[in-house]
Amino acid sequence: MLQILRRLLDEVKAFLAGMHEALVQQSIETLELELLELEHAFLSLVLGGLVGLPLAPLGVAAELAPLLEEEARILFDRTWRGSDVIADLFSRMGGEW
């Protein structure tokens, strides 16, 4: 009888641990999606004038611009390469071929 209760307790512990892991993974996925959406909103706010969206106030855009250094570098790299998808793919693989 005691062995059955221990086995049942172990199964309940394993179930709760699995539920905890699933909830953590779901929370992480939700936060990653939220981060992606916030990055899109941020880029639209700061660089929206390039595509015809209303401009953000100049003070706000100037304050946020340093945070876009990496995104601006990627944008300018893609501009220089044009529509060369193969070059973009190989450059992302880590080399200048």
C-alpha positions as CSV (number, residue, x, y, z in Angstrom):
1,M,0.0,0.0,0.0
2,L,2.8,2.4,0.9
3,Q,4.6,1.6,-2.3
4,I,1.5,2.4,-4.3
5,L,1.1,5.8,-2.6
6,R,4.8,6.6,-3.2
7,R,4.4,5.8,-6.9
8,L,1.3,7.9,-7.1
9,L,3.1,10.8,-5.3
10,D,6.0,10.4,-7.8
11,E,3.6,10.5,-10.7
12,V,1.9,13.6,-9.3
13,K,5.3,15.3,-8.8
14,A,6.3,14.4,-12.4
15,F,2.9,15.8,-13.7
16,L,3.3,19.0,-11.8
17,A,7.0,19.4,-13.0
18,G,5.8,18.9,-16.6
19,M,3.0,21.4,-16.2
20,H,5.5,23.9,-14.7
21,E,7.9,23.4,-17.7
22,A,5.0,23.8,-20.2
23,L,3.9,27.0,-18.6
24,V,7.4,28.4,-18.5
25,Q,7.9,27.5,-22.2
26,Q,4.6,29.1,-23.1
27,S,5.5,32.2,-21.2
28,I,8.8,32.5,-22.9
29,E,7.2,32.1,-26.3
30,T,4.7,34.8,-25.4
31,L,7.4,37.2,-24.3
32,E,9.4,36.6,-27.4
33,L,6.4,37.4,-29.6
34,E,5.7,40.5,-27.5
35,L,9.4,41.6,-28.0
36,L,9.1,41.1,-31.7
37,E,5.9,43.2,-31.8
38,L,7.5,46.0,-29.7
39,E,10.6,46.0,-32.0
40,H,8.3,46.4,-35.1
41,A,6.4,49.3,-33.3
42,F,9.7,50.9,-32.3
43,L,11.1,50.7,-35.9
44,S,7.8,52.1,-37.2
45,L,8.0,55.0,-34.8
46,V,11.6,55.9,-35.5
47,L,12.0,55.0,-39.2
48,G,8.4,55.4,-40.3
49,G,9.2,58.5,-42.2
50,L,11.1,56.4,-44.7
51,V,8.0,54.6,-45.8
52,G,5.5,57.5,-45.5
53,L,4.2,57.1,-42.0
54,P,3.8,60.2,-39.8
55,L,7.1,61.1,-38.2
56,A,7.6,60.8,-34.4
57,P,8.5,64.0,-32.6
58,L,12.1,64.9,-33.3
59,G,13.2,64.7,-29.7
60,V,11.8,61.2,-29.3
61,A,13.3,60.0,-32.5
62,A,16.7,61.5,-31.7
63,E,16.6,59.9,-28.3
64,L,15.7,56.5,-29.7
65,A,18.0,56.5,-32.7
66,P,21.2,55.1,-31.0
67,L,19.2,52.0,-30.1
68,L,18.7,51.3,-33.8
69,E,22.4,51.1,-34.7
70,E,22.4,47.3,-35.6
71,E,19.1,47.6,-37.5
72,A,20.3,50.5,-39.5
73,R,23.5,48.6,-40.4
74,I,21.5,45.7,-41.6
75,L,19.2,48.1,-43.6
76,F,22.2,49.8,-45.3
77,D,23.9,46.4,-46.0
78,R,20.8,45.2,-47.7
79,T,20.5,48.5,-49.7
80,W,24.0,48.1,-51.0
81,R,23.5,44.4,-52.0
82,G,20.2,45.2,-53.6
83,S,18.1,42.1,-54.3
84,D,21.0,39.7,-54.1
85,V,19.4,37.1,-51.9
86,I,22.3,34.6,-52.2
87,A,24.8,37.2,-51.0
88,D,22.5,38.0,-48.1
89,L,22.3,34.3,-47.2
90,F,26.0,33.7,-47.3
91,S,26.8,36.8,-45.3
92,R,24.5,35.7,-42.6
93,M,26.3,32.3,-42.5
94,G,29.4,34.2,-41.2
95,G,31.7,34.9,-44.1
96,E,32.5,37.2,-46.9
97,W,32.6,34.7,-49.8
